Amino acid sequence: MMSNKSVFWLRCEKKEFERRSALTPTTAKKLIDAGFEIFVEKDEQRIFDDSEFEAVGCKLVENNTWPSAPSDIPIIGLKELPVSSDPLPHTHIQFAHCFKRQGGWSEVLARFYKGKGALYDLEFLNDENGRRVAAFGFHAGFAGAAAGALALAARKQGKELGLLTPYANETAMVEDVKNALGGSGKGVKALVIGALGRCGRGAVDLFRKIGLDEDDIVKWDMAETAKGGPFSEILDVDIFVNCIYLSSEIPHFVTRDTVVAAGKDRRLRVVVDVSCDTTNPYNPIPIYNINTTFDKPTVAVDVGPELPTLDVISIDHLPTLLPREASEQFSSDLLPSLLTFPNRSSERVWTDAAKLFQEKLGEAVQAEGLA
Ligand SMILES: NC(=O)c1ccc[n+]([C@@H]2O[C@H](COP(=O)([O-])OP(=O)(O)OC[C@H]3O[C@@H](n4cnc5c(N)ncnc54)[C@H](O)[C@@H]3O)[C@@H](O)[C@H]2O)c1
């Protein structure tokens, strides 16, 4: 297999329930039209059929064979690789979730150090204004708010929210949520923090589409949290959706103590932590410590038997509930940068990402005692 500079190898995803893809048949075709060669690992998990990629000229390869691909072929994927200590000799483009000292961060980076590979983390590809070139935010907030409304509806029937499965499209999701709430979300009150961001706008959009009154969608961003938490306002809504981008230590938004102190009259029943800084030492919602999953979407906060329940949803791959639309949107936003990847040694978006990787690699080498 010959490689040249204009090649991408789309690897499979191994994270459970992940159906999205960093490249789609649409964007793969555009790359091929621009002269790229695209290898695509067969992947039954992916929302797109292998044949859709083949039809636009991609070369299909077997599932999970990227480790034996020539080391000069860049590997593109979406989420974390399965935990391992194997050295990584390739250049990877993906979300690695290890630059903010998340659990296991230094072990992941140590794999790149040992293999002399490189990581371009999709979370840190920024335009000249420092804004992400591609992000899943909108659909994450949209799906998170939907899951929150479904959890509230389940509790109203004395149940716990069960398995969540991807929806064919947005309309199907909205209809399902409205049905669960008895036809409309009218009367439900929600607070979205980070409402001006991508996730926040998605959450607000879902609440509007399921029929909440505009006054019942409380939208907070930096100005409203500047006074410092914890915030009693959070306890006075049915659903709180956290959508902030956490970049430094901030006062807690809500704590178990404030929840318990609110007593029996507490309105808050569901917290959706879209930001999901679960293992981040500065997590402003320290009332839970696990990421929930599509087959068990909620974790109950231990508030004792006397008080109303409080469920937390902390699923870190929410957009996969709308996999096709979310992938198409993300991949088309990423495409202009991917087209410049062969010039990554001089293109700013890539040189900035490489610099950040080197910095984080250095920290991991220290932390792991590899120097
Ligand atoms: N759970 C998931 O599946 C999922 C998917 C995508 C993104 N995310 C996460 O969601 C978070 C937000 O992503 P985004 O793309 O919407 O970011 P964004 O930058 O578009 O928006 C973040 C918003 O939060 C606001 N904000 C930051 N700090 C705040 C504070 N202390 N108080 C109030 N508002 C504050 C900002 O002003 C901004 O409007 C990120 O951490 C991202 O990793 C989660």
The ligand as an SDF file (V2000), in Angstrom:
LIG
                    3D

 44 48  0  0  0  0  0  0  0  0999 V2000
  -21.8990   15.8000   26.3460 N   0  0  0  0  0  0  0  0  0  0  0  0
  -21.6040   15.8510   25.0580 C   0  0  0  0  0  0  0  0  0  0  0  0
  -21.9430   14.9510   24.3150 O   0  0  0  0  0  0  0  0  0  0  0  0
  -20.8820   17.0530   24.5120 C   0  0  0  0  0  0  0  0  0  0  0  0
  -20.8100   17.2430   23.1230 C   0  0  0  0  0  0  0  0  0  0  0  0
  -20.2140   18.4120   22.6290 C   0  0  0  0  0  0  0  0  0  0  0  0
  -19.6440   19.3220   23.5130 C   0  0  0  0  0  0  0  0  0  0  0  0
  -19.6730   19.0650   24.8530 N   0  0  0  0  0  0  0  0  0  0  0  0
  -19.0660   19.9900   25.8150 C   0  0  0  0  0  0  0  0  0  0  0  0
  -19.9500   21.0780   26.0480 O   0  0  0  0  0  0  0  0  0  0  0  0
  -19.1990   22.2140   26.4740 C   0  0  0  0  0  0  0  0  0  0  0  0
  -19.6590   23.4580   25.7460 C   0  0  0  0  0  0  0  0  0  0  0  0
  -19.3560   23.3550   24.3620 O   0  0  0  0  0  0  0  0  0  0  0  0
  -19.7970   24.4790   23.3120 P   0  0  0  0  0  0  0  0  0  0  0  0
  -19.3140   24.0210   21.9770 O   0  0  0  0  0  0  0  0  0  0  0  0
  -21.2370   24.7840   23.4800 O   0  0  0  0  0  0  0  0  0  0  0  0
  -18.9300   25.7100   23.8050 O   0  0  0  0  0  0  0  0  0  0  0  0
  -19.1230   27.2340   23.4310 P   0  0  0  0  0  0  0  0  0  0  0  0
  -17.8140   27.8590   23.6560 O   0  0  0  0  0  0  0  0  0  0  0  0
  -19.8140   27.3890   22.1180 O   0  0  0  0  0  0  0  0  0  0  0  0
  -20.1560   27.7610   24.5340 O   0  0  0  0  0  0  0  0  0  0  0  0
  -19.8660   27.7970   25.8980 C   0  0  0  0  0  0  0  0  0  0  0  0
  -20.6890   28.9060   26.5370 C   0  0  0  0  0  0  0  0  0  0  0  0
  -20.4820   28.8280   27.9320 O   0  0  0  0  0  0  0  0  0  0  0  0
  -20.3680   30.1470   28.4260 C   0  0  0  0  0  0  0  0  0  0  0  0
  -19.6720   30.0750   29.7040 N   0  0  0  0  0  0  0  0  0  0  0  0
  -18.3830   29.7200   29.9590 C   0  0  0  0  0  0  0  0  0  0  0  0
  -18.1430   29.7980   31.2710 N   0  0  0  0  0  0  0  0  0  0  0  0
  -19.2890   30.1820   31.8800 C   0  0  0  0  0  0  0  0  0  0  0  0
  -19.6590   30.4510   33.2130 C   0  0  0  0  0  0  0  0  0  0  0  0
  -18.7710   30.3070   34.2200 N   0  0  0  0  0  0  0  0  0  0  0  0
  -20.9230   30.8460   33.4410 N   0  0  0  0  0  0  0  0  0  0  0  0
  -21.8110   30.9750   32.4410 C   0  0  0  0  0  0  0  0  0  0  0  0
  -21.5230   30.7440   31.1530 N   0  0  0  0  0  0  0  0  0  0  0  0
  -20.2720   30.3500   30.8670 C   0  0  0  0  0  0  0  0  0  0  0  0
  -19.6100   30.8830   27.3400 C   0  0  0  0  0  0  0  0  0  0  0  0
  -19.7860   32.2910   27.4560 O   0  0  0  0  0  0  0  0  0  0  0  0
  -20.2650   30.3160   26.0850 C   0  0  0  0  0  0  0  0  0  0  0  0
  -21.4060   31.0420   25.6980 O   0  0  0  0  0  0  0  0  0  0  0  0
  -17.7310   21.8420   26.2380 C   0  0  0  0  0  0  0  0  0  0  0  0
  -17.1640   21.4690   27.4570 O   0  0  0  0  0  0  0  0  0  0  0  0
  -17.7980   20.6450   25.3320 C   0  0  0  0  0  0  0  0  0  0  0  0
  -16.6890   19.7730   25.4990 O   0  0  0  0  0  0  0  0  0  0  0  0
  -20.2890   17.9700   25.3580 C   0  0  0  0  0  0  0  0  0  0  0  0
  1  2  1  0
  2  3  2  0
  2  4  1  0
  4  5  1  0
  4 44  2  0
  5  6  2  0
  6  7  1  0
  7  8  2  0
  8  9  1  0
  8 44  1  0
  9 10  1  0
  9 42  1  0
 10 11  1  0
 11 12  1  0
 11 40  1  0
 12 13  1  0
 13 14  1  0
 14 15  2  0
 14 16  1  0
 14 17  1  0
 17 18  1  0
 18 19  2  0
 18 20  1  0
 18 21  1  0
 21 22  1  0
 22 23  1  0
 23 24  1  0
 23 38  1  0
 24 25  1  0
 25 26  1  0
 25 36  1  0
 26 27  1  0
 26 35  1  0
 27 28  2  0
 28 29  1  0
 29 30  1  0
 29 35  2  0
 30 31  1  0
 30 32  2  0
 32 33  1  0
 33 34  2  0
 34 35  1  0
 36 37  1  0
 36 38  1  0
 38 39  1  0
 40 41  1  0
 40 42  1  0
 42 43  1  0
M  CHG  2   8   1  16  -1
M  END
$$$$
